[in-house]
Amino acid sequence: MRFGLTRWQPARAARWDPLDEMRQMQDQINDMFKEISFGDKWSESGVLAPLVDVKDEGDNISVTTDLPGANKEDVDIDVRDNIITISAKCERESGDCDEGYTRRERTYSMFSRTLTLPERVTSDGAKARLEDGVLKITLPKLQIEEKKKIMIE
């Protein structure tokens, strides 16, 4: 929030504008909400950044996220070491109007989220399922071979 002293301007003091006060209050409220983290679903670029659940299931890491309106053909999942990126796009046209339509509307949205997983994973044996707008990805943990001692002859 912004608090502090402002310079007194005698010419301005004579013209009090109640809407100016309301604009300042609105700015203060907006600043206050920016400071509080509510798990915002929007990234700075305006692309939806869906909320993600990550669960350690022993030999696997599972990642679950909501992608409403996305088709499996429009979803990309990239995995490298312990970094996963999930991105999707949704395009929809509303109304099945004939060629003489009076109005047709379209929506387009993009989803993207990159996050660090708690352990390194491999895409070998990974599974992904999109059902009712919920994407569940199961990634096997990367099995690191134990150190082996080499005997000197």
KOLDREN-71642 format. One record per residue: y negated, x negated, z negated of N, C-alpha, C, O in turn; residue in three letters; residue number from 0. Coordinates in pm, 1 decimal. Example, Ala and Ser with C-alpha at 12.3 -4.5 7.8 and 13.67 -1.06 7.14 Angstrom:
REM residues 2
[voba [569.0 -1319.0 -780.0] [450.0 -1230.0 -780.0] [330.0 -1320.0 -780.0] [331.9 -1423.6 -846.5] 'ALA' 0]
[voba [225.0 -1285.0 -708.0] [106.0 -1367.0 -714.0] [-3.0 -1290.0 -787.0] [-113.8 -1340.9 -803.9] 'SER' 1]
This chain:
REM residues 153
[voba [117.0 -83.5 0.0] [0.0 0.0 0.0] [-123.4 -88.1 0.0] [-121.4 -201.0 -49.0] 'MET' 0]
[voba [-229.8 -34.9 55.3] [-353.7 -110.3 60.8] [-451.1 -56.6 -42.6] [-495.9 57.7 -34.3] 'ARG' 1]
[voba [-482.5 -138.5 -137.7] [-584.9 -106.1 -235.8] [-683.2 -222.0 -237.2] [-645.3 -336.1 -210.4] 'PHE' 2]
[voba [-802.8 -195.0 -266.7] [-898.6 -303.2 -276.1] [-1039.5 -250.4 -262.4] [-1063.6 -129.8 -258.0] 'GLY' 3]
[voba [-1129.2 -342.2 -255.9] [-1270.2 -307.0 -244.4] [-1309.0 -298.5 -98.2] [-1260.1 -374.9 -14.9] 'LEU' 4]
[voba [-1396.6 -205.6 -68.3] [-1452.5 -196.9 66.3] [-1603.2 -209.5 55.7] [-1663.6 -174.0 -45.5] 'THR' 5]
[voba [-1660.2 -259.0 158.3] [-1805.0 -279.0 159.9] [-1875.9 -144.8 164.2] [-1839.8 -57.3 242.9] 'ARG' 6]
[voba [-1975.5 -129.1 80.8] [-2053.9 -5.9 77.7] [-2152.0 -6.9 192.2] [-2226.5 -102.9 211.8] 'TRP' 7]
[voba [-2150.9 101.6 267.8] [-2241.0 113.9 381.4] [-2329.0 235.9 358.5] [-2280.3 348.7 365.3] 'GLN' 8]
[voba [-2458.7 215.5 331.1] [-2546.6 328.0 298.0] [-2550.9 434.0 407.7] [-2557.4 553.0 376.7] 'PRO' 9]
[voba [-2547.6 395.0 533.0] [-2553.8 493.7 641.8] [-2429.2 581.1 641.7] [-2435.7 699.4 674.8] 'ALA' 10]
[voba [-2318.0 523.9 605.1] [-2192.5 598.4 603.2] [-2183.6 689.8 481.4] [-2119.5 794.8 487.1] 'ARG' 11]
[voba [-2246.5 651.0 373.3] [-2239.5 729.6 250.4] [-2300.9 867.6 269.3] [-2259.6 963.3 203.7] 'ALA' 12]
[voba [-2397.6 878.6 356.8] [-2463.6 1007.9 379.2] [-2375.8 1101.5 461.4] [-2390.9 1223.3 452.8] 'ALA' 13]
[voba [-2283.6 1046.1 541.7] [-2197.7 1129.7 626.9] [-2055.2 1127.3 574.4] [-1975.0 1043.2 615.1] 'ARG' 14]
[voba [-2024.4 1216.5 487.2] [-1889.5 1223.4 431.7] [-1802.4 1307.4 523.5] [-1838.6 1420.0 557.7] 'TRP' 15]
[voba [-1689.2 1254.3 563.1] [-1598.0 1325.2 653.0] [-1465.2 1346.3 580.7] [-1392.4 1249.6 558.1] 'ASP' 16]
[voba [-1431.9 1470.2 543.9] [-1305.9 1493.9 472.8] [-1183.5 1455.9 555.8] [-1081.0 1417.4 499.5] 'PRO' 17]
[voba [-1192.1 1465.9 687.7] [-1078.8 1427.9 772.6] [-1053.4 1277.8 766.9] [-939.5 1232.6 778.2] 'LEU' 18]
[voba [-1161.2 1200.7 749.4] [-1145.6 1056.7 734.8] [-1065.6 1024.4 609.2] [-980.1 935.9 610.3] 'ASP' 19]
[voba [-1093.6 1096.0 501.6] [-1017.8 1078.4 377.1] [-870.1 1110.9 400.2] [-782.5 1039.7 351.2] 'GLU' 20]
[voba [-842.6 1217.2 474.0] [-704.3 1257.1 500.4] [-632.9 1153.9 586.7] [-514.7 1126.9 565.7] 'MET' 21]
[voba [-703.4 1096.1 683.5] [-643.3 991.8 767.0] [-607.0 869.4 682.7] [-501.1 809.6 701.4] 'ARG' 22]
[voba [-695.1 833.1 590.6] [-666.2 720.0 502.8] [-545.3 749.8 414.2] [-460.4 663.3 392.6] 'GLN' 23]
[voba [-538.3 873.0 363.1] [-423.5 911.4 281.0] [-294.6 905.6 362.6] [-191.6 859.5 313.6] 'MET' 24]
[voba [-300.8 952.6 487.4] [-183.0 949.4 573.9] [-138.5 805.7 599.2] [-18.9 776.6 597.9] 'GLN' 25]
[voba [-234.4 715.6 622.2] [-201.3 574.1 641.1] [-134.3 516.2 516.9] [-37.9 440.4 527.3] 'ASP' 26]
[voba [-185.8 552.5 399.2] [-126.8 502.8 275.0] [15.4 555.9 256.9] [104.2 482.2 213.9] 'GLN' 27]
[voba [36.8 681.3 289.1] [171.3 739.4 278.1] [266.5 671.4 376.0] [379.7 638.9 340.4] 'ILE' 28]
[voba [220.6 649.9 499.5] [304.3 580.9 598.6] [340.1 440.4 551.8] [454.7 397.5 565.7] 'ASN' 29]
[voba [242.3 368.4 496.3] [269.4 233.8 445.3] [371.1 237.1 332.2] [458.5 150.8 323.5] 'ASP' 30]
[voba [359.2 337.3 245.7] [451.1 348.9 133.5] [594.8 369.3 183.5] [687.7 308.0 131.1] 'MET' 31]
[voba [613.2 455.0 284.3] [747.5 479.7 336.3] [802.2 359.9 412.1] [923.7 340.5 416.9] 'PHE' 32]
[voba [714.9 279.0 471.5] [761.7 158.1 538.9] [817.9 58.2 438.8] [911.8 -15.3 469.3] 'LYS' 33]
[voba [759.6 56.0 318.6] [803.6 -38.4 216.3] [937.1 0.6 155.4] [1011.5 -85.9 109.1] 'GLU' 34]
[voba [968.2 128.7 154.9] [1092.6 176.7 95.7] [1199.2 177.4 203.2] [1177.4 231.5 311.6] 'ILE' 35]
[voba [1313.5 118.5 175.2] [1421.7 114.0 273.4] [1514.0 232.9 252.8] [1578.6 245.6 148.8] 'SER' 36]
[voba [1519.7 319.0 351.8] [1609.8 432.9 347.8] [1727.1 413.4 442.0] [1794.6 510.5 476.2] 'PHE' 37]
[voba [1753.6 290.4 485.1] [1859.8 269.2 582.6] [1818.8 327.9 716.0] [1893.6 404.0 777.3] 'GLY' 38]
[voba [1701.7 292.7 759.9] [1643.8 347.7 881.1] [1739.5 334.2 998.9] [1798.3 228.1 1019.5] 'ASP' 39]
[voba [1755.0 440.0 1075.1] [1847.0 439.7 1188.5] [1782.3 383.8 1314.5] [1851.1 363.9 1414.6] 'LYS' 40]
[voba [1652.6 357.9 1312.1] [1582.9 309.4 1430.8] [1550.7 162.2 1414.6] [1504.2 119.0 1309.1] 'TRP' 41]
[voba [1575.2 86.7 1518.3] [1536.4 -53.5 1515.1] [1391.2 -62.2 1560.5] [1332.2 38.1 1600.6] 'SER' 42]
[voba [1334.0 -180.9 1554.3] [1194.4 -199.1 1593.2] [1172.4 -166.1 1740.9] [1062.5 -125.7 1778.9] 'GLU' 43]
[voba [1275.3 -182.5 1824.5] [1259.6 -157.2 1967.3] [1265.9 -9.3 2001.9] [1242.5 27.7 2117.0] 'SER' 44]
[voba [1296.9 75.6 1905.6] [1308.0 218.1 1932.8] [1448.1 259.4 1973.0] [1472.1 376.8 2001.3] 'GLY' 45]
[voba [1541.0 165.2 1976.1] [1680.1 195.0 2007.6] [1749.0 236.3 1878.2] [1728.5 174.8 1773.5] 'VAL' 46]
[voba [1830.0 339.7 1885.9] [1902.2 383.3 1766.1] [1994.4 272.4 1716.5] [2067.2 211.3 1794.8] 'LEU' 47]
[voba [1990.7 247.6 1589.2] [2080.4 150.7 1526.4] [2165.3 228.6 1427.4] [2125.1 246.4 1312.4] 'ALA' 48]
[voba [2283.5 276.0 1470.5] [2362.5 363.6 1384.0] [2409.6 293.6 1257.2] [2429.5 172.1 1254.8] 'PRO' 49]
[voba [2426.8 372.5 1152.8] [2477.9 320.5 1026.6] [2626.0 288.5 1043.2] [2697.6 358.0 1115.4] 'LEU' 50]
[voba [2671.1 183.7 976.4] [2806.4 132.4 996.2] [2874.8 114.5 860.9] [2813.2 69.7 764.3] 'VAL' 51]
[voba [3003.6 150.4 855.6] [3087.1 124.2 738.5] [3182.1 10.7 774.2] [3247.8 15.5 878.1] 'ASP' 52]
[voba [3190.0 -91.4 689.2] [3281.4 -203.7 709.6] [3375.0 -207.7 589.2] [3330.6 -205.6 474.4] 'VAL' 53]
[voba [3505.6 -213.7 617.2] [3604.6 -209.5 509.4] [3707.4 -320.8 528.3] [3759.1 -341.5 638.1] 'LYS' 54]
[voba [3736.1 -391.8 419.4] [3840.5 -494.1 419.7] [3971.8 -424.4 387.7] [3988.2 -368.4 279.3] 'ASP' 55]
[voba [4065.8 -427.8 483.1] [4194.6 -360.4 466.1] [4309.3 -460.6 458.7] [4415.4 -437.7 516.7] 'GLU' 56]
[voba [4289.3 -568.9 389.3] [4395.0 -669.8 377.6] [4397.4 -763.5 496.1] [4320.4 -859.4 501.4] 'GLY' 57]
[voba [4486.4 -736.1 592.7] [4497.1 -820.8 711.6] [4396.7 -782.8 819.5] [4382.9 -854.1 918.9] 'ASP' 58]
[voba [4326.6 -671.6 801.3] [4232.4 -621.8 901.7] [4095.9 -593.7 840.1] [4081.8 -575.9 719.1] 'ASN' 59]
[voba [3996.6 -590.6 927.5] [3863.3 -541.6 892.8] [3843.0 -417.0 977.8] [3863.0 -421.0 1099.1] 'ILE' 60]
[voba [3803.3 -306.0 915.2] [3775.8 -185.7 994.0] [3625.8 -159.4 993.8] [3557.5 -177.7 893.1] 'SER' 61]
[voba [3577.3 -116.4 1108.2] [3436.1 -84.2 1127.3] [3430.5 59.2 1178.0] [3495.8 93.0 1276.7] 'VAL' 62]
[voba [3353.0 143.1 1111.1] [3340.1 283.3 1149.6] [3192.8 316.7 1164.9] [3110.9 279.3 1080.9] 'THR' 63]
[voba [3159.1 387.4 1272.4] [3020.7 428.4 1295.3] [3017.7 560.0 1370.8] [3112.5 593.7 1441.9] 'THR' 64]
[voba [2911.0 633.1 1355.8] [2892.6 759.1 1427.9] [2818.4 732.1 1557.5] [2712.2 669.8 1557.3] 'ASP' 65]
[voba [2874.3 779.1 1667.9] [2810.4 769.0 1799.3] [2811.4 907.1 1863.8] [2884.9 929.2 1960.0] 'LEU' 66]
[voba [2731.5 1000.0 1812.9] [2735.4 1136.6 1865.5] [2695.4 1142.4 2012.5] [2595.2 1083.9 2053.6] 'PRO' 67]
[voba [2774.7 1213.3 2089.9] [2745.1 1232.4 2231.6] [2790.1 1119.9 2322.0] [2775.1 1130.0 2443.7] 'GLY' 68]
[voba [2844.9 1013.1 2266.7] [2887.2 899.3 2349.1] [3028.5 922.3 2401.7] [3114.2 976.3 2331.8] 'ALA' 69]
[voba [3051.2 880.6 2525.8] [3185.2 880.4 2584.8] [3240.7 739.2 2572.9] [3164.8 642.4 2567.8] 'ASN' 70]
[voba [3372.7 727.6 2568.5] [3431.3 594.7 2550.0] [3396.4 499.8 2664.5] [3392.1 378.3 2645.0] 'LYS' 71]
[voba [3371.5 554.5 2783.9] [3335.6 470.3 2897.8] [3197.2 408.1 2880.9] [3166.7 306.8 2943.8] 'GLU' 72]
[voba [3113.5 467.9 2796.5] [2976.2 421.1 2779.1] [2957.7 333.3 2655.6] [2844.9 297.7 2621.3] 'ASP' 73]
[voba [3067.1 298.3 2588.6] [3059.4 218.8 2465.9] [3108.6 77.3 2494.3] [3213.6 58.9 2555.9] 'VAL' 74]
[voba [3033.4 -21.9 2449.7] [3073.1 -162.7 2461.1] [3088.1 -220.8 2321.5] [3003.3 -199.8 2234.8] 'ASP' 75]
[voba [3196.7 -293.8 2300.7] [3221.8 -360.9 2173.6] [3244.9 -507.9 2204.7] [3336.4 -542.5 2279.4] 'ILE' 76]
[voba [3162.7 -593.8 2147.9] [3176.7 -738.1 2166.5] [3202.2 -802.8 2031.3] [3133.3 -774.3 1933.3] 'ASP' 77]
[voba [3303.3 -891.2 2027.2] [3338.9 -959.9 1902.8] [3344.6 -1109.1 1929.9] [3402.9 -1154.1 2028.5] 'VAL' 78]
[voba [3282.8 -1184.6 1840.3] [3290.7 -1330.5 1848.4] [3285.9 -1384.7 1706.5] [3189.0 -1362.4 1633.9] 'ARG' 79]
[voba [3389.8 -1455.4 1667.6] [3405.1 -1507.2 1531.5] [3394.1 -1392.5 1431.7] [3484.6 -1309.5 1423.0] 'ASP' 80]
[voba [3285.5 -1386.6 1357.2] [3269.1 -1277.0 1261.4] [3145.4 -1192.6 1293.2] [3087.0 -1130.7 1204.3] 'ASN' 81]
[voba [3106.7 -1191.0 1419.7] [2992.4 -1111.7 1465.0] [3044.1 -1002.0 1557.5] [3119.1 -1029.4 1651.2] 'ILE' 82]
[voba [3004.0 -878.2 1531.0] [3041.8 -766.1 1618.0] [2914.8 -696.8 1665.7] [2820.8 -675.9 1589.2] 'ILE' 83]
[voba [2914.4 -661.9 1793.1] [2804.7 -584.7 1850.7] [2863.1 -458.5 1911.8] [2953.8 -463.9 1994.8] 'THR' 84]
[voba [2809.8 -345.9 1869.5] [2850.9 -215.7 1922.8] [2729.5 -157.6 1992.8] [2623.5 -142.6 1932.1] 'ILE' 85]
[voba [2744.7 -124.7 2120.5] [2633.6 -63.1 2192.9] [2687.5 49.2 2280.2] [2801.3 45.2 2326.9] 'SER' 86]
[voba [2603.6 148.5 2300.6] [2643.4 264.4 2381.2] [2519.7 329.2 2439.5] [2407.7 308.8 2392.7] 'ALA' 87]
[voba [2543.4 407.7 2542.7] [2434.7 487.2 2599.9] [2485.8 628.5 2622.0] [2603.4 649.5 2651.7] 'LYS' 88]
[voba [2398.2 722.9 2607.6] [2432.5 864.1 2627.3] [2332.2 925.1 2723.5] [2211.1 916.7 2703.1] 'CYS' 89]
[voba [2384.1 986.0 2827.7] [2299.6 1058.0 2922.3] [2352.8 1199.5 2932.8] [2471.5 1220.0 2957.9] 'GLU' 90]
[voba [2266.1 1296.2 2913.9] [2307.9 1436.0 2922.7] [2204.2 1517.2 2997.7] [2083.7 1495.4 2985.2] 'ARG' 91]
[voba [2254.1 1611.1 3075.8] [2167.8 1708.8 3141.4] [2197.0 1843.2 3079.5] [2313.1 1879.9 3061.4] 'GLU' 92]
[voba [2093.1 1916.6 3047.0] [2115.3 2047.9 2986.8] [2107.8 2155.3 3093.4] [2028.7 2146.9 3187.4] 'SER' 93]
[voba [2190.4 2254.9 3077.2] [2188.6 2368.9 3168.8] [2262.0 2341.7 3297.7] [2246.8 2235.3 3357.7] 'GLY' 94]
[voba [2341.9 2438.3 3340.4] [2410.9 2430.6 3468.7] [2339.0 2521.6 3566.5] [2390.4 2626.6 3605.2] 'ASP' 95]
[voba [2221.1 2480.6 3605.5] [2142.0 2562.1 3697.3] [2191.0 2539.1 3839.6] [2238.3 2430.4 3872.8] 'CYS' 96]
[voba [2179.4 2641.1 3923.2] [2212.7 2626.7 4064.6] [2103.8 2544.7 4132.1] [2010.8 2496.7 4067.3] 'ASP' 97]
[voba [2117.3 2529.6 4263.8] [2018.4 2453.1 4338.5] [1878.1 2511.7 4326.7] [1779.9 2440.3 4346.4] 'GLU' 98]
[voba [1867.4 2639.2 4295.1] [1736.1 2700.9 4279.6] [1688.8 2697.1 4135.2] [1619.3 2788.1 4089.9] 'GLY' 99]
[voba [1726.4 2591.7 4062.5] [1692.4 2587.0 3920.2] [1541.1 2587.3 3899.3] [1464.4 2534.4 3979.7] 'TYR' 100]
[voba [1502.5 2647.6 3790.4] [1360.6 2649.8 3755.3] [1326.8 2539.6 3655.9] [1211.4 2498.2 3644.8] 'THR' 101]
[voba [1426.6 2493.0 3584.6] [1403.4 2381.3 3492.9] [1536.2 2313.0 3461.8] [1636.6 2380.0 3437.9] 'ARG' 102]
[voba [1536.8 2180.7 3462.1] [1651.4 2100.1 3419.0] [1597.5 1988.9 3331.1] [1498.6 1924.0 3365.3] 'ARG' 103]
[voba [1661.4 1967.5 3220.2] [1615.4 1863.8 3128.9] [1727.1 1764.3 3103.4] [1845.1 1799.4 3103.3] 'GLU' 104]
[voba [1687.8 1639.5 3081.9] [1782.6 1533.0 3057.1] [1744.5 1459.5 2929.4] [1627.3 1448.7 2893.3] 'ARG' 105]
[voba [1846.2 1410.3 2863.5] [1821.1 1323.1 2749.1] [1894.2 1191.9 2772.4] [2001.6 1188.3 2832.5] 'THR' 106]
[voba [1835.2 1087.2 2725.0] [1894.7 954.7 2736.3] [1871.4 882.9 2603.9] [1759.4 878.5 2553.2] 'TYR' 107]
[voba [1976.4 828.1 2550.0] [1960.1 751.6 2426.7] [2050.7 629.9 2430.8] [2154.8 629.6 2496.5] 'SER' 108]
[voba [2009.1 527.9 2359.9] [2086.6 404.5 2350.3] [2115.4 376.5 2203.9] [2032.1 401.4 2116.8] 'MET' 109]
[voba [2233.6 324.9 2178.6] [2274.0 285.0 2045.1] [2305.8 136.2 2049.9] [2364.7 88.5 2146.9] 'PHE' 110]
[voba [2267.9 63.9 1948.0] [2304.0 -77.2 1942.9] [2302.3 -125.4 1798.9] [2211.6 -93.7 1721.8] 'SER' 111]
[voba [2403.6 -202.0 1764.6] [2409.9 -256.7 1629.2] [2489.8 -385.5 1632.7] [2601.3 -388.5 1684.8] 'ARG' 112]
[voba [2434.0 -490.9 1578.0] [2502.1 -618.9 1564.0] [2508.1 -651.3 1416.0] [2407.4 -644.1 1345.6] 'THR' 113]
[voba [2627.0 -687.0 1369.2] [2637.2 -721.6 1228.2] [2739.4 -831.2 1205.8] [2827.1 -856.0 1288.6] 'LEU' 114]
[voba [2725.3 -895.2 1092.3] [2815.5 -1002.0 1051.9] [2925.2 -943.1 965.3] [2898.3 -874.7 866.6] 'THR' 115]
[voba [3048.3 -970.2 1003.2] [3163.5 -922.4 927.1] [3192.8 -1020.1 813.4] [3154.2 -1136.7 821.3] 'LEU' 116]
[voba [3260.4 -974.5 708.3] [3284.3 -1062.0 593.5] [3378.5 -1178.9 622.1] [3378.0 -1277.9 549.0] 'PRO' 117]
[voba [3459.4 -1168.2 728.1] [3551.3 -1276.4 763.7] [3561.1 -1286.7 915.0] [3522.5 -1195.1 987.8] 'GLU' 118]
[voba [3613.8 -1400.6 961.4] [3634.9 -1417.2 1105.1] [3748.8 -1326.9 1149.5] [3848.9 -1311.5 1079.6] 'ARG' 119]
[voba [3731.7 -1267.6 1267.0] [3832.2 -1176.5 1321.4] [3867.8 -1220.5 1462.5] [3801.2 -1305.1 1522.1] 'VAL' 120]
[voba [3974.7 -1160.8 1514.2] [4016.5 -1188.5 1651.4] [4024.7 -1056.7 1727.2] [4053.6 -952.1 1669.2] 'THR' 121]
[voba [3999.2 -1062.8 1856.0] [4010.6 -941.4 1937.3] [4154.9 -916.9 1980.9] [4186.9 -809.1 2031.0] 'SER' 122]
[voba [4242.5 -1016.4 1962.3] [4384.8 -997.6 1993.0] [4442.9 -897.0 1894.4] [4439.4 -919.1 1773.4] 'ASP' 123]
[voba [4495.9 -787.4 1945.7] [4552.7 -683.7 1860.3] [4449.9 -587.3 1803.8] [4483.2 -502.3 1721.2] 'GLY' 124]
[voba [4325.6 -599.7 1847.4] [4221.3 -508.4 1799.2] [4240.7 -370.5 1860.8] [4290.4 -357.4 1972.6] 'ALA' 125]
[voba [4201.0 -268.6 1786.6] [4211.6 -130.8 1834.8] [4078.7 -60.7 1811.8] [4010.3 -85.1 1712.5] 'LYS' 126]
[voba [4043.4 26.8 1905.3] [3921.7 106.8 1890.4] [3952.6 248.8 1934.5] [4020.9 271.0 2034.5] 'ALA' 127]
[voba [3900.9 344.7 1858.1] [3923.3 485.4 1890.8] [3794.0 562.6 1868.6] [3730.1 549.7 1764.2] 'ARG' 128]
[voba [3756.2 643.1 1967.8] [3637.7 728.1 1958.7] [3685.2 872.2 1958.9] [3739.3 921.0 2058.0] 'LEU' 129]
[voba [3664.3 939.2 1847.1] [3711.8 1076.8 1833.3] [3605.4 1159.4 1761.9] [3562.1 1124.9 1652.0] 'GLU' 130]
[voba [3563.8 1269.0 1825.4] [3463.2 1359.1 1768.9] [3335.0 1286.0 1730.7] [3274.4 1316.1 1627.9] 'ASP' 131]
[voba [3293.7 1190.1 1813.4] [3168.9 1118.8 1788.8] [3177.3 1009.6 1683.8] [3075.3 950.6 1648.1] 'GLY' 132]
[voba [3297.6 981.4 1633.4] [3316.1 876.3 1532.9] [3398.3 763.5 1595.2] [3509.7 785.6 1642.8] 'VAL' 133]
[voba [3342.7 643.8 1594.4] [3410.5 526.2 1648.3] [3472.1 447.6 1533.2] [3403.2 410.9 1438.0] 'LEU' 134]
[voba [3603.1 421.8 1543.0] [3671.1 338.9 1442.5] [3733.0 220.1 1513.8] [3810.4 235.3 1608.3] 'LYS' 135]
[voba [3697.2 101.7 1466.6] [3746.8 -23.1 1523.5] [3827.1 -94.7 1415.5] [3781.0 -109.4 1302.3] 'ILE' 136]
[voba [3947.2 -139.0 1450.9] [4030.2 -216.7 1358.8] [4048.7 -355.1 1418.9] [4100.4 -369.5 1529.7] 'THR' 137]
[voba [4005.9 -456.4 1345.2] [4010.2 -594.3 1393.2] [4096.8 -679.5 1300.8] [4070.5 -686.7 1180.7] 'LEU' 138]
[voba [4200.5 -744.4 1355.9] [4281.6 -833.2 1271.7] [4199.4 -955.3 1228.3] [4121.5 -1010.6 1305.8] 'PRO' 139]
[voba [4219.0 -994.9 1104.3] [4152.5 -1115.6 1055.9] [4213.9 -1236.7 1124.7] [4333.4 -1238.8 1154.1] 'LYS' 140]
[voba [4132.1 -1335.8 1149.7] [4179.4 -1459.0 1211.1] [4258.6 -1536.6 1107.1] [4206.3 -1573.4 1002.0] 'LEU' 141]
[voba [4384.5 -1560.6 1137.7] [4471.0 -1633.5 1045.0] [4451.0 -1782.6 1067.6] [4484.1 -1836.0 1173.5] 'GLN' 142]
[voba [4397.3 -1847.2 968.6] [4374.3 -1991.3 977.4] [4496.4 -2061.2 919.0] [4540.3 -2032.9 807.5] 'ILE' 143]
[voba [4548.5 -2151.6 997.1] [4667.6 -2223.3 951.6] [4633.4 -2308.5 830.1] [4526.1 -2368.3 820.7] 'GLU' 144]
[voba [4727.7 -2311.6 738.8] [4708.7 -2394.4 620.1] [4715.9 -2540.9 659.8] [4778.0 -2577.6 759.6] 'GLU' 145]
[voba [4650.9 -2623.0 579.3] [4655.8 -2766.8 605.3] [4799.4 -2815.3 590.7] [4873.0 -2772.8 501.6] 'LYS' 146]
[voba [4836.2 -2904.4 679.7] [4969.3 -2964.0 671.2] [4951.6 -3112.4 643.8] [4870.6 -3180.8 706.4] 'LYS' 147]
[voba [5027.2 -3157.4 552.1] [5019.1 -3298.3 516.8] [5105.9 -3378.4 613.1] [5220.3 -3342.4 641.0] 'LYS' 148]
[voba [5050.5 -3484.8 661.9] [5124.5 -3571.6 753.2] [5163.8 -3696.8 676.1] [5080.4 -3766.9 618.9] 'ILE' 149]
[voba [5290.2 -3720.9 677.1] [5342.9 -3837.8 605.7] [5326.0 -3962.0 691.8] [5346.7 -3958.8 813.1] 'MET' 150]
[voba [5289.1 -4068.9 628.3] [5272.9 -4196.1 698.2] [5407.0 -4268.5 695.9] [5470.5 -4280.6 591.1] 'ILE' 151]
[voba [5449.1 -4316.1 811.8] [5577.5 -4387.4 820.6] [5563.4 -4531.2 779.0] [5661.3 -4605.7 780.3] 'GLU' 152]
